[in-house]
Amino acid sequence: MRNDLVIGKMIEIIEKLQGYVGDSNYKSFSGNDMLIDACVFNLSQLGEVANRIDEEYEESHSDIPWRQIYGLRNRIIHDYEGINLNLIWEIIQEDLPELLEKLKKIQ
């Protein structure tokens, strides 16, 4: 997959995640299994897509935490029962807005 298509897909996934949580707070998020499943699935997809970036592109955009994004995917896929909801919530609320901004700049 071309890098520009990967970036576009990552942006799409992040915007979808932000739409899912909307104005939710942690309490409503953590009490909604369907919302948790949707968010966790899309975070794993984000990691899967990020892994398609070629190494040269990754190196030229080193301000984006490519390996951490893919690493989260691995943690989700291999330890679904052990997912830390606080961590998932923090990623969605704190990390994804900054990542989205960076991705839009390089798109």
BELHUQUI-V854029 format. One record per backbone hydrogen bond with DSSP energy under -1.0 kcal/mol. NH is the residue of the N-H (numbers start at 1). CO is the residue of the C=O. E is the energy in kcal/mol with one decimal. If there is no record, write none. Layout:
# BELHUQUI-V854029
[[NH:CO:E] [NH:CO:E]]
This chain:
# BELHUQUI-V854029
[[6:2:-2.1] [7:3:-2.7] [8:4:-2.0] [9:5:-2.3] [10:6:-2.5] [11:7:-2.4] [12:8:-2.1] [13:9:-2.3] [14:10:-2.5] [15:11:-2.6] [16:12:-2.0] [17:13:-2.6] [18:14:-2.6] [19:15:-1.9] [20:16:-2.2] [21:17:-2.1] [22:18:-2.1] [24:21:-3.3] [29:25:-2.4] [30:26:-3.3] [31:27:-1.0] [32:29:-1.8] [36:32:-2.5] [37:33:-2.8] [38:34:-2.3] [39:35:-2.5] [40:36:-3.1] [41:37:-2.5] [42:38:-2.1] [43:39:-2.4] [44:40:-2.1] [45:41:-2.1] [46:42:-2.3] [47:43:-1.9] [48:44:-2.2] [49:45:-2.8] [50:46:-2.4] [51:47:-1.5] [52:49:-2.0] [53:50:-1.6] [58:54:-2.5] [59:55:-2.4] [60:56:-2.0] [64:61:-1.7] [66:64:-2.3] [69:65:-2.2] [70:66:-2.3] [71:67:-2.7] [72:68:-2.2] [73:69:-1.4] [74:70:-2.0] [75:71:-2.3] [76:72:-2.5] [77:73:-2.8] [78:74:-2.4] [79:75:-1.1] [82:79:-1.1] [83:80:-1.4] [88:84:-2.2] [89:85:-2.8] [90:86:-2.6] [91:87:-2.5] [92:88:-2.4] [93:89:-2.8] [94:90:-3.1] [95:90:-1.1] [96:91:-2.6] [99:95:-2.3] [100:96:-3.0] [101:97:-2.0] [102:98:-2.1] [103:99:-2.7] [104:100:-2.4] [105:101:-1.5] [106:102:-1.2]]
